[in-house]
Amino acid sequence: MEKKVLVIDDEKYICDLLKGFLEDRGWRVITATSTREGLRKTRDEKPSIVLLDIKMPFIDGIKAIKLLKRIDQAIDIIMISGVVDQNIVRRSMDYGAVEYILKPFTLEYVKNCINVRMAIKGAF
């Protein structure tokens, strides 16, 4: 299984930060700054893991989880958000997110979450 991550965040600097960090550690990283672009790249690129922001224009992260799962039920979705709301966290998990990381985050923590998910999938 290829180590491929899709980062969907409307803040380009977050996409660039995660892309640079993860690529330096051997991951193939695709980025999208809109949910629509992220959905298209999920269909085209078939990533193992999606790092998804909650606060996205037009299609928010909660709706995006449902749409991503329709494309690939097995995809692991890790939410990344500055929103501290137990309702949103619970809904994210109910719809299929496997982790909820609060901003600001450390890059090492994100890497560890991805590595855990890949180990569970048997990719390591």
Phi, psi and omega in degrees: 000128180289140178279090184235127181238138172251126176256121177244108180207134181286351176266106185303323181295328176293315177303312182294320179299309181294321179300309181299314182297310184288324177295324177295344180251018171093006179271151168266124186238129175247144179235155176213136180258008172218156179296318180302314178297320179296321178295317179297316181292330175296315178296316186283319190261337180053061178290158176280326185224142174241129170261117191233128175281146177284310185275093179237145177290151176070296179241109183287172184298325180296311178296324181297324178303311181302316182291321178296319180293332175292326179287315183210103183299331185274354183293138176268127181246122177250118180280141174232121187205154172267000182275119177255091182214113184301328177298315181292318178300312181298315179297320178302314180292321178299324181276352173126002175292146182257348183201154178226109183255129179273140171276143357285145181241163172263145180297324179297321179296317178300314179301316180297319178298317179296315181298321178297314180298319180292323178295319178298321179287349181081022182270353178248000000 
